Amino acid sequence: MAKRKSSASAVSPRAEARPRLLSIVCPAFNEEENLNAFAAGIDAVMSSLTQPYEIVFVNDGSQDRTLDLMRRLRDESGRIAIVDLSRNFGKEIATTAGLDQAKGDAVVVIDADLQDPPEIIRDMIAGWREGYDIVYARRSARHGDGPVKRLTAALFYKLIHGVGDVDIPENVGDFRLMSRKAVDAVCALREHHRFMKGIFAWVGFPSKEVVYDRAPRAAGETKWNYWRLWNLSIEGITSSTLAPLKMSTYLGFATACVAFIAGVFFIVKTIFLGDPVAGFPTLIVVTLFLGGVQLMVLGVMGEYLGRVFNETKGRPLYFATEILESKTENARPDQRGAA
């Protein structure tokens, strides 16, 4: 049973017992082994709740039979929508594409690997009924992750808490329910370098926590290796705060102060004690140290400059080869495009 924890108190219960339509956004990349079980699990939970729903599958450039299975599921059920992206744009943008097409007055984001149990959606709907605009799921246990991944994740959250401009909940992924108001706010943010956890936190709105145990993948292999996780961490930090630039400035001042003090020391030492030994090793160490600091600062500046360059291009976030809507009712009149 999931435990609940509120992160906001000033909320008013909604008059509706449940959303008129619940959209379930599921980005997928090479998930042919999990789609059938995922769709069956969602249907079982929604049927037990008598909750009208649609599943918005986003095919993020899969190279296996993922798209074929999506089409077959759509043929079997009118509750399936498909967004077939023109190539692999990454999970962050694929999630955005699904949110753009979701037409429910509440939206759940969930992965297809069944690590996030669909049964938790029951608790999320209860939080929505209480008046919360965002109900996010926090992992109390990460059974599918090794000790190194758990350690690096803990270090990342400590760092982002220390330097970030908004509070990003620890051990919280994309698995959450959002009201239509929160979804529209998220979709209004169109930056290309997207860190969805940071975007979800930045838009604010009353939020509630649901705690659950995360299971291992039902089948297949994770697409998140350590290199991708490292890049995602850099993306999260640089898109959430200017702290690295400020730290570079502080480091530059600190290095200048150390260099000034060292210069005074060597001048005084030479005047009073002389300098019988040539200072070649000292010169090499100081040169390498200063060069390393300069390169590091230039690298930080380059990360931000590259992001500014990408944003100024004004390109759409994605292109879709095909968009197939579900046959459910309550469609929104303000459907967005891919821009």
C-alpha positions in Angstrom: 0.0 0.0 0.0 1.4 3.4 -1.0 1.9 5.9 1.8 1.0 9.5 1.1 2.7 12.7 2.1 1.4 16.2 1.3 3.7 19.0 0.1 1.0 21.7 0.1 -1.9 22.4 2.4 -4.0 25.2 0.9 -6.1 23.1 -1.5 -9.9 22.6 -1.9 -11.4 19.3 -2.8 -12.7 19.0 -6.3 -16.4 18.5 -7.0 -15.7 15.6 -9.4 -15.1 12.1 -7.9 -12.7 11.4 -10.8 -11.4 13.0 -14.0 -13.8 13.0 -16.9 -11.0 11.6 -19.0 -7.6 10.5 -17.8 -4.8 10.6 -20.3 -1.9 8.2 -19.7 1.3 9.4 -21.5 3.8 6.6 -22.2 7.0 7.4 -24.1 8.6 4.3 -25.5 11.9 3.4 -27.2 12.4 -0.3 -28.1 9.8 -1.6 -25.6 8.2 -4.3 -27.7 8.6 -6.8 -24.8 6.6 -4.7 -22.3 3.8 -3.0 -24.3 1.2 -5.8 -24.1 1.6 -6.3 -20.4 1.6 -2.5 -19.8 -1.6 -1.9 -21.7 -3.3 -4.9 -19.9 -2.1 -3.5 -16.5 -3.5 -0.1 -17.3 -6.8 -1.5 -18.5 -7.2 -3.6 -15.4 -6.7 -0.7 -13.0 -8.9 1.7 -15.0 -11.6 -0.9 -15.2 -11.6 -1.4 -11.5 -12.0 2.3 -11.0 -14.5 2.7 -13.8 -12.3 5.5 -15.0 -12.5 6.7 -18.6 -9.0 6.9 -20.0 -6.8 7.0 -23.1 -3.2 5.9 -23.5 -1.0 8.2 -25.5 1.9 6.1 -26.8 4.9 8.0 -28.1 7.2 6.0 -30.3 10.6 7.7 -29.9 12.3 6.3 -33.0 12.1 2.7 -31.9 14.1 0.2 -34.0 12.1 -2.9 -33.0 8.4 -3.8 -33.3 7.3 -1.2 -30.8 5.4 0.8 -33.4 3.7 -2.3 -34.8 2.5 -3.3 -31.4 1.2 0.2 -30.7 -0.8 0.0 -34.0 -2.2 -3.4 -33.1 -3.2 -2.2 -29.6 -4.9 0.8 -31.2 -6.8 -1.5 -33.6 -8.0 -3.5 -30.7 -9.0 -0.5 -28.5 -10.3 2.9 -29.3 -8.5 4.2 -26.2 -5.1 4.3 -27.8 -3.4 7.3 -29.4 -0.1 7.2 -31.1 2.5 9.9 -31.7 5.2 8.5 -34.0 8.2 10.8 -33.8 10.3 11.2 -37.0 13.5 10.0 -35.1 14.8 9.4 -31.6 14.5 12.8 -29.8 15.1 11.4 -26.3 12.7 10.7 -23.4 12.4 14.4 -22.3 11.0 15.6 -25.7 9.0 12.4 -26.2 7.3 13.0 -22.9 6.5 16.6 -24.1 5.1 15.3 -27.4 2.7 13.0 -25.4 1.7 15.9 -23.1 1.0 18.0 -26.2 -1.5 15.4 -27.5 -3.1 14.3 -24.3 -6.7 15.5 -24.1 -7.8 14.5 -20.6 -8.5 16.9 -17.8 -5.9 14.9 -15.8 -2.7 13.3 -17.2 -0.4 10.6 -15.9 3.1 10.2 -17.2 4.4 6.7 -16.8 7.1 4.4 -18.4 6.3 1.2 -20.3 8.7 -1.0 -18.4 6.3 -1.6 -15.5 8.8 -0.5 -12.9 6.2 2.1 -11.9 3.1 0.0 -11.0 -0.2 1.2 -12.6 -1.9 0.5 -9.3 -0.4 3.7 -7.8 -2.6 5.7 -10.2 -5.5 4.9 -7.8 -3.7 6.9 -5.1 -2.9 9.7 -7.6 -6.5 10.1 -8.6 -7.4 10.3 -4.9 -4.9 13.1 -4.5 -6.3 14.9 -7.6 -9.8 14.6 -6.0 -8.5 16.3 -2.9 -7.6 19.3 -5.0 -3.9 18.8 -5.8 -2.7 19.7 -9.3 0.4 17.5 -9.2 0.6 14.1 -7.4 4.1 12.7 -7.9 5.4 9.2 -6.9 8.5 9.0 -4.8 10.5 5.8 -4.7 11.1 4.4 -1.2 13.1 1.5 -2.7 14.9 1.1 -6.0 15.1 -2.6 -6.5 16.2 -2.4 -10.1 19.2 -0.1 -9.4 22.7 -1.2 -8.3 24.6 0.5 -5.4 26.6 2.7 -7.7 23.5 4.1 -9.4 21.8 4.7 -6.0 24.9 6.5 -4.7 25.3 8.7 -7.8 21.6 9.5 -7.7 21.8 10.5 -4.1 24.8 12.7 -4.8 23.0 14.3 -7.7 19.9 15.2 -5.7 22.1 16.7 -2.9 23.9 18.8 -5.5 20.7 20.0 -7.2 19.2 20.8 -3.8 22.2 22.9 -3.0 22.4 24.9 -6.2 19.0 24.7 -7.8 16.5 27.5 -8.0 13.5 25.2 -7.3 13.1 22.3 -5.0 13.2 19.0 -6.9 11.9 16.1 -4.8 14.5 13.4 -4.2 14.0 9.9 -5.8 11.1 11.2 -7.9 11.0 10.4 -11.6 8.5 11.4 -14.3 5.8 9.1 -12.8 3.1 11.6 -11.7 -0.4 12.8 -12.3 -1.1 16.4 -13.3 -4.2 18.4 -13.7 -5.0 20.1 -17.0 -3.9 23.4 -15.5 -0.4 22.0 -14.7 -0.1 20.2 -18.0 -0.9 23.4 -19.9 1.8 25.2 -17.9 4.4 22.5 -18.6 3.5 22.5 -22.3 3.9 26.3 -22.4 7.6 25.9 -21.6 9.3 25.1 -25.0 13.0 25.2 -24.2 15.0 22.6 -26.2 17.3 21.5 -23.4 14.6 19.9 -21.3 15.0 18.5 -17.9 11.4 17.4 -17.1 11.9 16.9 -13.4 13.1 20.6 -13.2 10.2 21.8 -15.4 7.6 19.9 -13.3 9.0 21.5 -10.2 9.4 25.0 -11.7 5.7 25.4 -12.7 4.7 25.0 -9.1 1.0 24.4 -8.1 -0.1 22.4 -5.1 1.6 19.0 -5.0 1.3 15.8 -3.1 3.6 12.9 -2.7 2.8 9.2 -3.0 5.5 6.8 -1.8 5.9 3.4 -3.4 8.4 0.6 -4.0 9.9 0.6 -7.5 10.2 -2.8 -9.1 12.8 -4.1 -11.5 12.1 -3.9 -15.2 9.5 -6.5 -16.3 11.5 -7.3 -19.5 14.2 -5.8 -21.7 17.2 -3.7 -20.8 17.3 -0.1 -19.5 18.2 2.6 -22.1 19.9 4.7 -19.4 23.6 3.9 -19.2 26.0 5.8 -17.0 27.1 8.1 -19.9 23.4 9.1 -20.6 22.8 9.6 -16.9 25.9 11.8 -16.7 24.7 14.0 -19.6 21.2 14.1 -18.0 22.7 15.3 -14.8 24.6 18.1 -16.6 21.4 19.0 -18.4 19.5 19.1 -15.1 22.0 21.4 -13.4 22.6 23.8 -16.3 18.9 24.1 -17.1 17.9 24.7 -13.5 20.5 27.1 -12.2 23.3 29.5 -13.1 25.3 28.3 -10.1 28.1 26.7 -12.2 28.8 30.1 -13.8 28.9 31.8 -10.4 31.2 29.1 -9.1 33.5 29.7 -12.0 33.6 33.3 -11.1 34.4 32.5 -7.5 37.0 30.0 -8.5 38.6 32.6 -10.8 38.8 35.2 -7.9 40.1 32.5 -5.5 42.8 31.5 -8.0 43.8 35.1 -8.6 44.1 35.6 -4.8 46.3 32.5 -4.4 48.5 33.6 -7.4 48.9 37.1 -5.9 49.8 35.7 -2.5 52.2 33.2 -4.0 53.8 36.0 -6.1 54.4 38.2 -3.1 55.9 35.2 -1.2 58.4 34.4 -4.0 59.4 38.1 -4.4 60.0 38.5 -0.7 61.9 35.1 -0.6 64.1 36.1 -3.5 64.9 39.5 -2.0 65.9 38.3 1.4 67.1 34.7 0.8 67.9 34.6 -2.9 66.9 32.0 -5.3 69.8 29.6 -5.9 67.6 26.9 -7.4 65.8 27.6 -10.7 62.0 27.5 -10.2 61.2 25.2 -13.1 59.0 22.7 -11.2 57.1 25.5 -9.5 56.6 27.2 -12.8 55.3 24.1 -14.5 52.9 23.3 -11.6 51.5 26.9 -11.5 51.2 27.0 -15.3 49.3 23.7 -15.4 47.1 24.7 -12.5 46.1 28.0 -14.0 45.6 26.5 -17.4 43.4 23.8 -16.0 41.3 26.3 -14.1 40.9 28.4 -17.3 39.9 25.5 -19.4 37.4 24.3 -16.8 35.8 27.8 -16.6 35.7 28.0 -20.4 34.0 24.6 -20.5 31.3 25.8 -18.1 30.8 28.9 -20.2 30.7 26.8 -23.4 28.0 24.6 -21.9 25.7 27.6 -21.4 26.7 29.2 -24.6 25.8 26.1 -26.5 22.4 26.0 -24.9 21.9 29.7 -25.9 22.9 28.9 -29.4 20.4 26.0 -29.7 17.6 28.1 -28.2 18.2 31.0 -30.7 17.6 28.6 -33.7 13.9 28.6 -32.9 13.5 25.0 -34.2 10.4 23.0 -33.2 11.0 20.5 -30.4 10.1 17.6 -32.6 8.5 16.3 -35.8 6.0 13.5 -35.9 5.7 11.1 -38.9 2.1 10.4 -37.8 -0.3 11.3 -35.0 -3.2 9.0 -34.5 -5.7 10.3 -31.9 -7.8 8.0 -29.6 -11.5 7.6 -30.2 -12.4 8.8 -26.7 -14.6 11.8 -26.1 -13.8 15.1 -24.2 -11.2 16.1 -26.7 -9.6 19.5 -26.1 -10.4 22.2 -28.6 -6.9 23.7 -28.3 -4.8 20.9 -29.6 -1.2 22.0 -30.0 1.2 21.3 -32.8 4.8 20.2 -32.6 6.2 23.7 -32.4 
